[in-house]
Amino acid sequence: MTKEYMDGLEAFVDKLTLAAVLEMLERICHKKAENLRTHWKDETSAKLWDKAARQIEQIDIDV
């Protein structure tokens, strides 16, 4: 990971809150899973993205 990406992500978190960024990541994971199922017929990879979404959803942010 480059410093540029880290700085950009930090600015994003500062602007939106960590909870909002995690919620967006969860949604992105679900969309990637849906895309893999629909367009690529790749259930194995889709399940991994769904699992990642569920794991992100379980994170409890108090910051």
Phi, psi and omega in degrees: 000132182272159178300323180300315179293318179298315179297319179296317179294319178298318178297321179297314179296318179299322183283322189250343187090150180296320180300318180294319179296317178296321178297319178294319178298320177300314179297319179299317179299316178297319180294321177297319178298315180298317179297318179296321179291313187287313189260336185244352181053039183251082183293326181298309179293323179299319179297323178295319178292321175297320178297317178299319179298316180295322179294319177296320181299329182282349181289127180257111185261124177244022184259000000 
